[in-house]
């Protein structure tokens, strides 16, 4: 599952990088994906929205078994 998550994150990275940010995969365990938003995304007031409606939505659509995404 970790490889599938990383592949999906690679698809969303260009969008985050265009705004000066990025996402780093920390761990995948029992359907929970732990990530770290970095760069501009790490301090952005909209980071929570990016995490829920961007990263989590994409991962749930593309990777069977993902139940939640949390910021580390």
N, C-alpha and C positions, 0 to 999 in steps of 0.2 A: 504494500500500500504506500510506503514511503516514496518509492520511485514514481508512482502515479501522482502523488501530491506534488512532488518536486517538478514534474513535467507540467502540471497545470499551473503552478506558480510561475514557471518560465513564460507561460503565455500571458500572464497579467503584468509581469515585470516591466515591459516596455511602457505601459501606461503609467505606472508609478514612477519610473525613471524620467519620463517626460516632465514630471512635476518636481523633480529633484529628490525623489524618495526611492525606496526599495523595500522588499520583504525578504526576510531570512527565515528559513525553516529551522526550528529548534528541535521538535520531536513529534512523533505520531504514536499515540498509544490508545488502544481501545476506542477508536473512532474520534478521538480528540486530537486536533492538530494545534500545536503550539508554534506561534510565529513571533517574530520581532519586526515591527515596522521601523525602518531606519531612515536616515537623512531627513528631508523635509517632512516625510510622513510620520516620523517619530514624535515630532513636536506640533503637528498640525491639529487645530481644534476639531477638525473633521475626521480624525484618524479612526474614531469608533465607527463612524458611518462607512468609511472605506473598508474597515475590517469586516463588518456585518454584511453590507450590501454589495461589496466587491469581492473580496477574498473568500469569505465564507460561502456566499452564494455560488461562486464559480466552483469551489471545491466540492460542495454538495452535489452539484449537477454532474461533475465529471468523474468523481471518485466514489464508487460505491462503498458505503460503510462509514463515511465521514459524517459525524453527528454534530460537531461543533468546532469552532476555531476560536482560540483564545490568544490574547497578546501576552507575551512573556515579559 
